[in-house]
Amino acid sequence: MTPRSLPALSWPRPNIAVIGYALYLAINATSLWGGVFPFFPEEFHSPDLLLQFALAQSLAFSGTMAATVFLSYLRPDLVRRALIFSSGVPLAAGACLLVAGLYLPDAKPWLIPTAGVLVGMGGAGFALAWQRYFSSKAPDRGNFLLLAGTACAPAVYLTFYLIPIAVTVYLIPLIFVPLCGLCAMLATRTIDFRQPIFEDVPREHPRTYLRVMGDSWRAAVAVGSLGFASGIIRATALSSVAMGDAVNIASMAGALGASAVLLLVWRHGSVEVNLEAVFLALFPLAACCLAAYPFFGPTQMMILAGAIYLVFSFANLAMMLHCAQASRDRGVNPVFLFSFFGTIVYLVQDAGFVFGSAANVTGQFGYQNFFIIAMAGLIVLALALYLLRGGLPIRLFARGVEGPAEAPRPAPRAGASPPRAASAGDEMTLRCRLAQDRFRLTSRECEIMEAIVRGNTVARTAEIFVLSENTVRTHTKHIYTKLGVHRKQEMIDVLNGLELEGAGE
């Protein structure tokens, strides 16, 4: 996360999207631990029912993400029209089927898995709808709304416990889910679908989308490895109502803490997310919690389980910020990009959940089982670190090399312009970086601006960064707006008028 050294922003006025997204997160939090099971009678808390529901919900969630990757690539217009309706109906229907299980106990063996599938489909659809909304806004505005909604979610979740349990069971499917859908529908009406990211038809630019997927999959696997750890923890938590509650509270606390910190960072400048740096920062905590997990008693294990889910909550929030940022920068459909990330992350999380459930071969977790799943989690984290860092950092075999081996050169950053004869610290680069800080340009806008002032045409700039020409024009328009100019020469004049003292720091 890179804050810009700028004067503090004034807090925007939250809108209906903040309320709607907070509702969605609170509803989704209840579904993680068996729908509204915490509010159901004790007979609904059996491990078999919880496992059936959780497995169906998890697979349906990731399966919906995977289906959306192909659908948004082939028919983005269809996804745009049907996303809200196809999310709200399954989510409400799934919650209603859970309620029906109270009155039809003999039908629970098929009602519960069916409810899990519907809740998973609806939850994934709403996640995509909200991601699309946040990506459609200007970076500062979109990031604020996403962070504010995340910060408000724990308060909404807490209200579920303040309402009498017998009432909450009916309020979630009959009141809260429709209200979430209404908020999403009203928020969607404010989206400007004339933006290139929505007008773009992915199948017409396969090279761009293949490049985006090639640049993204390692970061998605890294976040997924944290999801794998949370998945095996979820499998153990389902065997204990107390642990499930503790982990869910920790998850909400993680969302609140992460969003609060990032809101303070946002207050003093734009927030840009580097998922590799996020993973490297979270890796030690996740690895230590997994390594210690088998060696402690129930109370300490609940704390460690909560810490692991807290880590995944932070990574999930960072993933949403990153996908919105990358969608704007690369000019790609935000639904496609987030569903691509989500497919990898949540499938790996599902693998962790299935592995954790399979490790419980006796029906009761013991030391040996905990040790097995902890080691599996550590191995997946280590493999993700290996992939993210590009393989082994040294050359194992070399022929005809005398003296010390030359250190490998880092690969050029995806999307960066070709090497120039001038050094990275030349005057124009320094002026562009200073303008980036002073006028709140994103990193991609800074790159586009520098390419333009160096004489590149729109077509050449699009070729350099593997973008469509419409996306380059949109970035240029945003640059002109932020600099308060109307043409290229005025932009060059602004850059030439900047004082370079301290710009290279």
MOUR-V659695 format. One record per run of one state. SS is the DSSP state (@ for helix, = for strand, . for the rest). FROM is the first residue (numbers start at 0). LEN is the number of residues. If there is no record, write none. Layout:
BEGIN
ss=[SS,SS]
from=[FROM,FROM]
len=[LEN,LEN]
END
This chain:
BEGIN
ss=[.,@,.,@,.,@,.,@,.,@,.,@,.,@,.,@,.,@,.,@,.,@,.,@,.,@,.,@,.,@,.,@,.,@,.,@,.,@,.,@,.,@,.]
from=[0,15,32,36,39,41,45,46,74,75,82,84,103,104,136,138,162,164,188,195,199,201,237,240,267,274,293,297,330,333,359,366,388,426,439,442,453,457,465,468,483,487,496]
len=[15,17,4,3,2,4,1,28,1,7,2,19,1,32,2,24,2,24,7,4,2,36,3,27,7,19,4,33,3,26,7,22,38,13,3,11,4,8,3,15,4,9,9]
END
